[in-house]
Amino acid sequence: MKWKQKGLLAAALVSVALLATACGNNSKSSSSSSSATSKYSYVYSTDPDNFDYTVTSRATNSGHLVNFVNGLLENDKYGRLTGAMAKSWDVSKDGKTYTYHLRKGINWTDSQGNVYGKVKAQDFVTGLKHAVDAKSETLYVVQDSIKGLSDYVSGKNSDFSKVGVKALDDSTVQYTLNQPESYWNSKLTYGVMFPVNAKFLKSQGKDFGKASADSILYNGPYTLANFTSKSVIEYKENPNYWDKKDVHIKDVKLTYDDGSNPDGLYKSYIKGDYSQARVYPTSADYKNVLKQSKNNIVWSDPDSTVYNFTFNLNRQSYNATSKKTTKAKEDTKKAILNRNFRLAVQFAFDKTSYNAQATGRDGAEKSLRNTMTPPNFVQINGQPYGDTVKKDLNKLDSAAFGNVNLADAQDGTYDPAKAKEYFAKAKKELQAQGVSFPIHLDLPADQKAALTLNQSKSFKSTVEKSLGTNNLVVDIQLLSEDKYLAATYQATTAAASDFDISNASGWSADYDDPSSYLEIYSPNDGASLHTIGLEPGKGSASDTAAKKALNMDEYVKLLDKASVITTDTNARYKAYAEAEAWLLNSGIQIPVKSLGGTPSVTNVVPYTGPYAQSGLYSPNSTGMAFKGVKIQAKPVTTAQSNKARKAWQEKRAEIAKETADK
């Protein structure tokens, strides 16, 4: 799923959610009536722009939609997959056929709270067909999994009845896969697999899924009560929801905030306006936070999201640039295509200082990440996946990565001496190509988003200090929010990606397999290929040349080698670790951090919301998934949070052991 870093307000909402998923009233209003524990109020930073849950890949949309629509399965608070629309399911002996039995009496609800009709098995067939017809951004999640789907998408087959999804009757839906996938069920928590009512879809026509309350039907815990652009988003409890007993928050209100006044979050919390507040140790106002709420500061857990810097490997747009000549543009392009240059930038970048701009020194390392796939995302023969990645990376280039630690919560790549060494290599190679120095890198930034702007300034400072401004200059391009988003996070093509290097977005897994992280950069069909300036498949001459310069055919071979291993998960993960090592060795992106690892004050009951490593219920999404969340009248104490975390971790370990013993 495509995640955005803008102003850190989304992260502020999510960071507490990683710990508890939502929260209640603050200290000033803790003595109010029980309604204080059934209402949630906080902020959001970017308007949703698409409510077609089968199509959108943006977390800024899906974070809301997960509250409105349920699929067959969902995650509980310990990460276990449980039934949502499905009450039970069966798997064939060969692992290729999954049959789901729907709950009885599940209703669709319209935006006015009226029952529209029953949720039926055919709705899941309709949903998948609509996803194809609407050219879903998330079709890649299942296109190669479901039998016949890829042929239908490509036009080789025009009969959708030949695709491996069937409604056996009103309450039974069946999927047939091309090959076994141990992680298949985790894909069912993703919007592309959600149901759509055919009658309603037809009545809406092209307006289905537009960003308004009446453009979709609801079968989830909430309906949309109000959406006013750059103002407010409000949910209310769905009166027809099947599992109302687990919906404790009845009303949700999110107020737009452009990120220009981070300290205002805590002040609003103290006044009773918000249910939680991210706090900022680097702020001048933090002393007041400590004075009033020292024993109520809780640190959220890092999650499975990765935020990274991406190089634009074939920049085509120059609406936001400091470059004055064509030669300057071409020189930067040549530099970015040079591996030694890219590695020099990575080694010159102090990620700890960068992260400290938002979390202070105490929290600067808590969320740092050095790999694309989290090192503990899966296990290989009982050992962390990251251990194998490290061995493979050393084989590729021990000089560059021999002393690099890939573990989380520390900066494994910052090394100014090594940065100078690799820049010297790059400079010699580039000067032979006629490149002049210094190289200028355009880095877009939202001019009102104070925290991420400070992070961009930190990146500029440490990279220029390590390499020297006679060699490299980072030009921060100050843009309005709309122009910033258009050039980065909301750009849907390589041509629209208007930067040399960007820190605007990140990624979280769509399903429980390393391929969900690594396939996004496949030169053939990568879902995030445009974020590195390339297009899937056969592109322009410059696109083809860039891919060739990067030797991306080798990456394809490694991905293909891993993808065909379907029954031996250890062998599969080992093969993906080899592909991961190639990606890290290439330096085309720089992993920086995850969500979480941030301090807040909140009235959350810790660890009451859903948890997962992937899909819409993963911690990054759970920031806005309110089912199961409980609110308490008084602010959570640090001690309460730590005790709850320990109990949750112990239960997770117990579940993992039980699963391994089966």
N, C-alpha and C positions, 0 to 999 in steps of 0.2 A: 504494500500500500504506500502510496506517495505521501510523504509527510513534509510539512512546511516548517521552516524556522523563520518566523517574522515577529519581532517584538517580544518573543517569549511569553506572550499571554496565553497562547494555546498550551505551551509547556507549563505555564503556571497552573492552569486548570488541571492538566493531566498529572502534574507531579504529585499532588495530594491524592489524586485518584489512584496512583500506583500503590499508595499505602492503604487507601480505604474506599476509593471511588467516589465519594461525595461527602458532604458534611452539613452540619446544621448551623445553628445560630452562634453568635459570639458571646463573649463574657458579659457584655452589657445587657443582652436580652435573654440571658440564660434562665431567668425566672419567669419568662412569659409562658403562655399556655402551650398545650401539646401541639398546636398548629405550628409552632416553631420547629418541631422535629419532622414535619411533613412537607416543608417548603424548602427549596434550594434556590439560592441567588448568587450569581457570580458574573464573570465577564467572558466575552469571546472576542477574537481579534480579526477574523476574516469572515465575510458573508459567505454562506453556502450559495452555490450557483447552479446546482443540479440535484434534484431529488429522485432521479431515476436510479434507484439503488442497484439495478442490474448493470448499469453502465459506468458510473463514476468510480474513479480510482483515488480520488482525493480525500484525505482524512478530514478536511474541513467540511466535506459533505457527509461522509460516512459516519463521522462522530455523532451526528444528529440522527441519521437514518437508522442506526442500530437500535435506537429507542422506539422507532416507529414500525419497523417490520422485522418479523422473525423468519428464520429459515427452518430447516428440519431439526438442526441441533444447535445447542449453545454451550457455553462453558460455565461451570460452577465456580465458586470462589477459590477452589484448590486447583483449577485448571482441567478438571475432568470434563469430557464431552458428555452432555446429558440431552435428553429429548426436549425439543421445543415444540414445533409442529408435529414432529414424530414422537410417538409414545414408545416405540421399539423398532428394531431393525434386525435383519438377518444378512449373513454374508455366505456366499457359495464357497464350496471347498477349494475351488481354484482361485479364490480371491478376486474374481472379476465381476461378480454380480452382487449388487447391494439392493435389498428390498426394504423399504421403510413403510411402517404402518402408522397412519396419522391418528391423532387424538380425535375423539368424537366431539362434535359441537363447537369446532373452532370457527370463529366468525371474522369476516372482514368488517371494518368500521369506516364510515366516511368521515370527512372533516368536521361534521356537525355532531358526531357521536352516535349516529344511527347505524344499525346493522344493515350492511349492504348485501350480504350473502354468506354462504359457507366457504371456508377454505377447503379446496378439493385437490386431489392428486393431479388433476389436469392443470391446475394453476402452476405447478412446477414445470410442466412441459411448456406451457405458454411462456413462463418467465424465461426459460433458456432460449426459446426461439426468438423472443423479443430481444434478448441480449445480442443475438447474432444480427438480427435485422437493424438494430439501432447502433451497430458497430461498437459494442461495449469496449471500454478501455481496459476491462478486467477479464476479457474472454480468454486471454493467455493462461489464466489459472486452470482452466478445465479443457481447453480446446484439444489438446493432445491426449487427454485422459479418457474422455467419453467416446465410445465406439461410434465411428461415422461422423463425428462432429466436425473434425478438420476438413473432411471432404465436402460437407455442407457449407462450411464457411468459405472454402475456396471456390465453390461453384461446381466442383466435380460431380456432386450429387445435389439435385434440387428438391428432393423429397425428404422433408424433415422426419417423416415417419420411420425412415431408415436409421435415424440417429438413436443412440442407445439410451434413451429416456422414454419410459412408458408409464401411463396411468393404467394399472391393471384393473382398478375399479376406483370409485370415488375416494377411497381411503387408503390406497396402496400405490406407491410410486416406486419404480425400479430403474436403476442405472446399471448399464453394462459398460465395463471399462475395456480398453485395449489390452491392458496388462495389469497385474496386481499393483496396488499402491497402498502400502501400510499406513500412509498418512491421508488417505482419501477423505475420511470423515472430517478431518480438520478443514477441508475445503468447503464444507457445507455451512460454515459460519461466515461465508463471504457472500456479498450482495449478488454476485452473478448467478448464484444458485438459489436465490429467493423466489417465491411465487409471485405471479401476476394474474389478476382476474381478467379473463379475455373480454368480457362484456364491458368492464370499466375501461380497459385499454382502448377498445374501439371507440367508446364514447368520447374519450379525451383526444384521440388522434395525436397530432404533433405536440399537443400541450401536456401529454403525459410526462410526468417527472420534472416539469418546470418548477422553479423555486417558489412554490406557493402551497398553502395548506391543502387546497382542494385538488391538487394534481395527482395525488396518489391515494390508495386505500391503506388502512392501517390494520395490522394484526399483532402488533407489538404492545408493550406496556404503556405507551404514550401516544397522543395525537398532537399535532402542531396547532397551538391556539393562536399564535401571532408571530409574524415575521415582518419586521420593518427594517429595510436595508440600513446598515450602519447605525442601528438604533437598539433593537431588542429582538430576542427570540424567546418565545414562551411555549412550554409544553403543559398539557394537562393529562391526568390519568385517563387511559382508555377504559370506558365503562364496560366494554365487552371483552376485555382481555381474559384469556384462559387461566392465568396464574396470578390473579389479583392479590392473593395472600402474600406474595413475595414482592409487592410493589409498595414500599413504605413511604417514599417521597411522592406526594400527590401533585405538586406543582413545581415547575422548573422555570426560572427566569434568568436569562443570560443577557447582559447589557454590553453593547459594543464599547470597546476601549482601544484606542490607537497605539497604546504602549508608550505614550509620551510622558506619563506620570506614574512610574512603577510604585512609588511610595504611597500613592493614593489607594492602592489595594488594601493595605493594612489599616489605613485610617478609616476606610469605609467599613471594614470588618469590625473595628472597634465601635463605630457608630451604630452597627446593626444592619447596615445596608447589604452586606455580603455574608455568605455562609462560611467562607474560607478566605485566606489570603496568602499568596506567595510573598515571602519577605526576602530582602536583599542585603546580605552582609556588607556589600560595598557601598551602600547608600549612607548618606550623612544622617538619615533618620533612623538608622538601625539601632542607635543607642536607645531610642525611645521604645523600640520593639523589645529590646533586652530588659529595659526597666519595667515594662508592663507585662511581658509575656515570656520571660526567660524560661520558665518551666513548661511552656506549651509549644516550644519549637520542635517540630518533627521533621526528619529527613526522609524523603521518599526513596524507594528502591530503584536502582537502575533497571531498565527493561530491555526488550529485544529490538528496539529501534536503533538504527544507526544514522546519525547526521554526519555528512561528509562534505569536504570541499571537492568540487568537480572541475576539471579543466575542460574548456570548450575546444575540442580537437579539430573543429572545422568551422570556425566562426564565420557567419554570413551577414549578421545585422550589426550596425554600428550607430545606433541612435543614442547610445550612452557610452561615450568614449572621450578620452583625452588625446587620442592619436590624431595628428594633423595631416599625415601623409600616407599614401598607399604603401610606401616602403616600411613605415613603422608598423602597419597592420600585418604585412607579410613577414616581417622579422619576428613579430610575436607569434605568429602561426608556426613558423619554423622552430622557434624555441620550444613551444608547447609540444610539438611532435618529437622532441628530443628527450629520450628517457632520462638521461643524466640531468637535464634541466628540471624535469618534473621531480625526480628524487631529491635534487638539491633544495627545491622549495619545501618539500616535505620535511627534510632534516633540519631546515632553517626555522620551521614553525614550532613555536612553544605553545603546545595545546593546553598546558596547565595554566599559563597566564591568560590565554584566551578564555578558558572556562571560568577563571576567577573573576572575570568582569561581571558575571551574574551570580556566582555562588560565594565569592570571597575565597580566601586562601584555604579556609577549613574544609570547604566543599569542592575545591577546584579539581581534585583527582577522582572524586567519587563516581562520576559518570563517564570517565574517559574510556575510549574504545580504540583499538588498534587493528581491528579486522572488520571486514564487511559482515560476515556471519558471526554472531557472538560466539566466543570460544567455548562456551558451555551449552550451546544451543542443542547439540546432540552428543552422544557418546560413541566412541569407536573402541570396541572391545573393553568397555568399562572405563575408558579414559577420555578426557575432554577432547572434543573435535579440534580445538585450537592447538593441541600438542602435535598432532599430525601435520597441520598446516605449517607450523614452525619448522618441522623437520624438512618438509618439502621446499619451503622458502629458502632454507639454508643451502639445499642442494642447488637451487637455481642461482644464488649469488650470496655466498657466505661473506664476501667482503662487505657488501652493503647491509646484510641483515643478520650476520652471525651474532652480533651483540644486541639485537633488537628483541625486546620482551613483548609478546603479543597479548599478555594477560590484560584483563580489564583493570580499571581504577589506577592507572599510571600511564605516563607518556612514554611509549616505547620507542619513538622515532626521533625525538628532538635531540640533535647533535650538531651544534654549530661548526665544529671542526670538520665533520664529515660533509656538512652542507657545502663548505668552501671547497673541499676536495672534489665533490661531484660537479659543482658549478664550474670549476676550472676545466674539467673534462668537457663539459657542455660548451663552454665558451670557445675552446679550441676547435671543436667540431663545427660550431655554428659560424665562427669567423671564416672558416674554410668555405662556407656557403655564402659568404658576403653579408652576413648579419652584423648590424651595428648595435652597440650597447650604449646606454642601458636598455634592457627590455622593459616595456611598460605593460602591466597587467591591469585591466579594468575589472574592478570588483564592485558590483552594484550593492547599494544599501538603501533601506527605507529611512528617509531623513528624520522621521518622527519616532522611530523605534529605538529608544535610547539604549537599551541593553545590547541588542544585536549590532547597533552602530558602534558601540564601545568594543564589542568583540572584533568587528572588522578593523577598527583602529589598532587593536592589539595584534591582529594578524599582520597588518602592514608594518607595525613597529618591529616585531621580532624578526620577520623575514628580511626586512631591509637592514636591520642591525647585523644579522648573521651574514648576509651576502654583500652588503655595501650598496649604496644608491648609485654608485658608478656602474653597477652590474644589473641591478633590478630595482624598479620602482613600482609599488602597488598604488594605482590611482583609484581611490574610492569614489564611485559615482553616486552622488546623493540624488535620490529620486522620490517622487511622490509614491504613496502606497500603490496606487493603481499601475503606474509605470514600472515600479519595481516588480510587482507580481507578474505583469505581462512579460517582462524580460527574463524572469526566472521561473518561479514555481508554477505559474499558470501558462507558461509557454508549452504548447503541445507539439511543436515541431522543432527540429534542429535549427531551421532558418530563423525561428522566432527567439531562440535562446541568445540573448544579447549580452554577452560577457566573455571575458577571458578565463576567469575563475569565479566560482560562486559557492556560497555557503547557505543557499536559500532553502534547500530541501533535504529530505532524508528518506529512509525506507524502513518499513517493518514487514515481517514475513506474512505472506498470504496464507501459508499452510506450513505444517511441521516438517520441513525438509530443507536442507541447505540450498537446493535448487531455487527456492523462492527468493533468495538473495542474489544468487549468481547468474541466473538466467536473464535478469533485467538488463545486463550489458551484452547479451548475445548480439553479434552484429547482424544476425539473420532476422530476429524478431524480438529483441529486447525491449521490455516495456518502458525502461528509463534511458534508452539509448540517446534520446534527444537531449538529456541533461549533460551529456558529454559531447554534444554537438554533432551527433551522427544520426542517420536514418536507418531503419531496418531494411534488410535486403539490398538490392542493387540500387544505389543512389547515384548522385552526380559524380562526375570525374574526380572532383576534389574529395568527395566523401569516400570513394573507392580508394583513392590514393592515401587518405588518412588511415583507413583500415589496414591497408597493406603495410604502411610505415610502422604500424603498431603490431603487425603480425597477428591480427585477430583471428586468422584462420586456425592458429594453434589453440586459441581459447575455445573455438567451436569444437575442435576435435576432443578436447578435454571434457567439455560439457556433454558431448554426445557419448563419450565413453562411460561417463557416470550415469547418464539417464537410462541406458539400456539394462542396468543392473537393478532388478526389481524385487528379488526375493531375499537377497543377502544384504541386510542394512549396513553391516560393518563394511563390506566391500564397497557398497554404494557411497557411504559417507567418506571413505578413504579416497575414492575417486574424485569426489567433489572437493575434498581438501586439497588435492593436487591442482584443481582448477582455481581454487581460492588463492593458492600460492602464486599462480601465474598472474592473477589480477593484482595482488599486492605488489608483486615484483615489477609490474608494468608502471605503477605509479600514476595511472590515469585518474584515480580518485584518492582522496586522503581521508580515511576514517577518523572521526574526531571524538564523538561522544554519543551516548544514548540519552533518552529522556530519563527523568528521575535524577536522584542525587542532589535534590534541591530542598531548601528549608521552607516550611510553611507553618501557619497556625490554622487550626480547623476544628470543627465540631463533629468530625467523622467518627463513626465507630470503626476502628481500624479493621481492614481486611474483610469487609462484608460484601464487596462487589465482586463481579466475575473476574477471573484471571485466565490468561492464555498467553502463549508465546507468539501466536499468529492469529490472523483473521480479525474480524471486527470486535471480538471480545478480548483481544490482547491488551495489556496494560496501557499502551498508548491510546487505544480507542476507548478503554474503559473510563477515561477521563470524562466522557460524556455518556456513558452507559449506566443508567441509574437503577436498573432492576437489582433487587437484593440489598441495595445500600440502605443503611440505617443511620439516623442522625441522633445525636445526643444533645441534651440541653446545654451542657458545659463544655468548654474547650477541652480537647484531648491533651493530656499531659505527655511529656516525653517518656516518662516511666510507663504509662499505659501503652503507648505506641510500641516501645521496645518489648514489652511483655507479649503483646499481641503478635508482633513479628516473630518472636521465638516460637510461639505456639503454632503459628501458621507454617513456618519452615519445618517444624517437627512433623506436622501432619502431612505436608508435601513429601517429606522423606519416607514416611510410613507408606503412603500411597505408591510411591515409586518402587519401594521394595516389594510390595504386594504384587504390583504389575510385573516386575522382573521375575518373581517366583512362579508366575502362572505359565 
